[in-house]
């Protein structure tokens, strides 16, 4: 699998998502995954029906669904064919593009969207600067970037990897590094909140997830 400049992502992640595409929605329920609802709630005051939203890593459409119901025109980008197929069957997005999101630039126009959404995606990437720069290119001035990530606390490193039960590494990022990357790309955080999801494996502790809304000043 080819990689975009500066983007590092494990080759197995797209294949993994293809393998469990049909079980993905049920797995999210088992993990008590509330990422879509939390991000939609944070973003609500910035949304107007008829505006455009790009969902990076749209998957089966869980993250985009509340935005679609609110009247936004959704474009979805995802590298997993199985996920894209299921999302298309749900008729959640106005446009779906199968594209490996680690390959930059994405095949989308500059200043093409009022909002960009990345729900349950950033933990698959170690270095986030290239992705943030691409988001900054795509979102209109005054628009928003809504995303969540796994926060790394008590470390002087920008990120650390942890092996998930599926056998791939996921990345925890320090809030300080996230803020620095956003600001370097003219994205200013306006809202943030943390919530819990069930940990990986039986008996595992709940995991903290950080959700942010950042506004473009570009």
VEXDREN-2710 file (C-alpha; in Angstrom, 1 decimal):
% VEXDREN-2710
k/r/px/py/pz
1/UNK/0.0/0.0/0.0
2/UNK/1.4/3.4/-1.0
3/UNK/1.8/6.1/1.7
4/UNK/1.3/9.8/1.4
5/UNK/4.2/12.0/2.3
6/UNK/4.7/12.2/6.1
7/UNK/1.8/9.9/6.8
8/UNK/2.5/6.7/8.7
9/UNK/-0.2/4.1/9.0
10/UNK/0.0/0.3/9.3
11/UNK/-0.7/-1.5/6.1
12/UNK/-3.1/-3.9/7.9
13/UNK/-5.6/-1.4/9.1
14/UNK/-7.6/-1.1/5.9
15/UNK/-7.6/-4.8/5.5
16/UNK/-8.8/-5.2/9.1
17/UNK/-11.7/-2.8/8.5
18/UNK/-12.7/-4.7/5.4
19/UNK/-12.7/-8.0/7.4
20/UNK/-15.0/-6.8/10.1
21/UNK/-17.1/-4.3/8.2
22/UNK/-20.3/-6.2/8.7
23/UNK/-19.6/-6.5/12.5
24/UNK/-18.5/-2.9/13.0
25/UNK/-21.7/-1.3/14.1
26/UNK/-22.3/-4.1/16.7
27/UNK/-18.7/-3.8/17.9
28/UNK/-19.2/-0.1/18.5
29/UNK/-22.3/-0.8/20.6
30/UNK/-20.3/-3.4/22.6
31/UNK/-17.6/-0.8/23.3
32/UNK/-20.2/1.8/24.3
33/UNK/-18.8/4.0/21.6
34/UNK/-20.4/7.5/21.9
35/UNK/-17.9/9.3/19.6
36/UNK/-20.5/10.3/16.9
37/UNK/-23.0/11.7/19.5
38/UNK/-20.4/13.6/21.4
39/UNK/-18.9/15.3/18.3
40/UNK/-22.3/16.1/16.9
41/UNK/-23.3/17.7/20.2
42/UNK/-20.2/19.8/20.3
43/UNK/-20.5/20.9/16.7
44/UNK/-24.3/21.6/16.8
45/UNK/-24.1/25.4/17.2
46/UNK/-21.8/25.7/14.2
47/UNK/-24.1/23.7/11.8
48/UNK/-26.6/25.0/9.3
49/UNK/-28.8/22.8/7.1
50/UNK/-27.5/22.6/3.5
51/UNK/-23.8/23.1/4.5
52/UNK/-21.2/20.6/3.3
53/UNK/-19.3/18.1/5.6
54/UNK/-16.4/15.8/4.7
55/UNK/-16.2/12.7/6.9
56/UNK/-12.7/11.3/6.9
57/UNK/-12.8/7.6/7.4
58/UNK/-16.6/7.5/7.2
59/UNK/-16.7/3.7/7.7
60/UNK/-20.2/2.4/7.8
61/UNK/-21.6/5.9/8.3
62/UNK/-22.2/6.0/12.0
63/UNK/-20.3/9.2/12.5
64/UNK/-21.9/11.0/9.6
65/UNK/-25.5/9.9/10.3
66/UNK/-26.5/12.6/12.8
67/UNK/-25.1/15.3/10.5
68/UNK/-27.0/13.9/7.6
69/UNK/-30.2/14.0/9.7
70/UNK/-29.5/17.6/10.5
71/UNK/-29.6/18.4/6.8
72/UNK/-25.9/18.6/5.9
73/UNK/-24.6/17.4/2.6
74/UNK/-22.1/14.7/3.4
75/UNK/-19.1/13.5/1.4
76/UNK/-17.4/10.4/2.8
77/UNK/-13.8/9.3/2.3
78/UNK/-12.6/5.8/3.3
79/UNK/-10.1/3.2/2.1
80/UNK/-12.0/0.1/3.1
81/UNK/-14.3/-1.2/0.3
82/UNK/-16.4/-3.2/2.6
83/UNK/-17.1/-0.1/4.8
84/UNK/-17.9/2.1/1.8
85/UNK/-20.3/-0.6/0.5
86/UNK/-22.3/-0.7/3.7
87/UNK/-22.3/3.1/4.0
88/UNK/-23.7/3.4/0.5
89/UNK/-26.5/0.9/1.3
90/UNK/-27.5/3.1/4.3
91/UNK/-27.7/6.1/2.0
92/UNK/-26.1/8.3/4.6
93/UNK/-23.7/10.2/2.3
94/UNK/-24.4/12.3/-0.8
95/UNK/-21.0/11.2/-2.2
96/UNK/-18.6/8.4/-1.2
97/UNK/-15.0/8.1/-2.4
98/UNK/-12.9/5.0/-1.8
99/UNK/-9.5/6.4/-1.1
100/UNK/-6.7/5.5/1.4
101/UNK/-6.7/8.5/3.7
102/UNK/-2.9/8.0/4.3
103/UNK/-2.3/9.1/0.7
104/UNK/-2.2/12.9/0.3
105/UNK/-3.5/15.1/-1.1
106/UNK/-7.0/13.8/-1.0
107/UNK/-8.9/14.0/-4.3
108/UNK/-11.0/17.0/-3.1
109/UNK/-11.1/20.7/-3.8
110/UNK/-9.4/23.4/-1.7
111/UNK/-11.9/25.3/0.6
112/UNK/-14.5/22.7/-0.5
113/UNK/-16.2/22.1/2.8
114/UNK/-17.9/24.0/5.7
115/UNK/-17.0/21.2/8.1
116/UNK/-14.5/18.3/8.3
117/UNK/-15.2/15.3/10.6
118/UNK/-12.7/12.7/11.8
119/UNK/-14.4/10.3/14.3
120/UNK/-12.5/7.3/15.5
121/UNK/-9.7/7.8/13.0
122/UNK/-6.7/9.7/14.4
123/UNK/-5.6/6.8/16.6
124/UNK/-4.5/5.0/13.5
125/UNK/-1.9/7.6/12.7
126/UNK/1.3/8.4/14.5
127/UNK/2.2/11.8/13.0
128/UNK/-0.8/14.1/12.6
129/UNK/0.8/17.2/11.1
130/UNK/0.2/16.2/7.4
131/UNK/-3.4/15.3/8.1
132/UNK/-4.1/18.6/9.9
133/UNK/-2.5/20.5/7.0
134/UNK/-4.8/18.7/4.5
135/UNK/-7.8/19.5/6.7
136/UNK/-6.8/23.1/6.8
137/UNK/-6.6/23.1/3.0
138/UNK/-10.1/21.7/2.6
139/UNK/-12.2/23.5/5.2
140/UNK/-13.5/27.0/4.5
141/UNK/-12.4/29.9/6.7
142/UNK/-14.7/30.0/9.7
143/UNK/-15.6/26.3/9.2
144/UNK/-14.9/23.6/11.7
145/UNK/-12.8/20.5/12.2
146/UNK/-14.5/18.0/14.6
147/UNK/-12.4/15.1/15.8
148/UNK/-11.6/12.8/18.6
149/UNK/-8.4/11.1/19.7
150/UNK/-6.9/8.9/22.5
151/UNK/-5.1/11.3/24.9
152/UNK/-1.6/10.6/26.2
153/UNK/-1.0/12.1/29.6
154/UNK/2.1/12.3/31.8
155/UNK/4.6/11.9/28.9
156/UNK/7.0/14.3/27.2
157/UNK/6.5/12.4/23.9
158/UNK/4.0/13.6/21.3
159/UNK/2.6/10.1/20.9
160/UNK/2.9/6.5/22.0
161/UNK/1.8/3.2/20.5
162/UNK/-0.3/0.5/22.1
163/UNK/-1.1/-2.9/20.6
164/UNK/-4.9/-3.4/20.2
165/UNK/-6.5/-6.9/20.5
166/UNK/-6.9/-7.0/16.7
167/UNK/-3.1/-7.1/16.4
168/UNK/-2.4/-3.6/15.2
169/UNK/-0.9/-0.6/16.9
170/UNK/-3.0/2.4/17.9
171/UNK/-1.6/5.8/18.9
172/UNK/-2.2/7.9/21.9
173/UNK/-1.4/11.6/21.3
174/UNK/-0.5/14.3/23.9
175/UNK/-3.1/17.1/24.1
176/UNK/-0.2/19.6/23.9
177/UNK/1.0/18.2/20.6
178/UNK/-2.5/18.2/19.2
179/UNK/-2.9/21.9/20.1
180/UNK/0.4/22.8/18.6
181/UNK/-0.4/21.0/15.3
182/UNK/-3.8/22.6/15.1
183/UNK/-2.5/26.1/15.7
184/UNK/0.3/25.6/13.1
185/UNK/-2.4/25.0/10.6
186/UNK/-4.7/27.9/11.6
187/UNK/-7.2/25.7/13.4
188/UNK/-8.2/27.0/16.8
189/UNK/-9.9/24.8/19.4
190/UNK/-13.2/26.2/20.6
191/UNK/-14.6/23.2/22.4
192/UNK/-13.3/20.1/24.1
193/UNK/-14.6/17.4/26.3
194/UNK/-13.6/13.9/27.4
195/UNK/-15.7/10.8/27.6
196/UNK/-15.3/7.1/28.3
197/UNK/-15.5/4.0/26.2
198/UNK/-15.1/0.4/27.3
199/UNK/-11.5/-0.8/27.3
200/UNK/-10.2/-3.5/25.0
201/UNK/-10.7/-7.1/26.3
202/UNK/-12.6/-8.6/29.2
203/UNK/-12.1/-6.8/32.4
204/UNK/-10.2/-3.9/30.9
205/UNK/-10.7/-0.5/32.4
206/UNK/-12.7/2.1/30.6
207/UNK/-10.7/4.3/28.2
208/UNK/-10.7/8.1/28.0
209/UNK/-11.4/9.7/24.6
210/UNK/-10.9/13.4/23.9
211/UNK/-13.3/15.2/21.5
212/UNK/-12.5/18.6/20.0
213/UNK/-14.0/21.2/17.7
214/UNK/-11.5/23.5/16.1
215/UNK/-12.4/26.5/13.9
216/UNK/-10.5/27.5/10.8
217/UNK/-9.1/31.1/10.9
218/UNK/-7.3/30.6/7.5
END
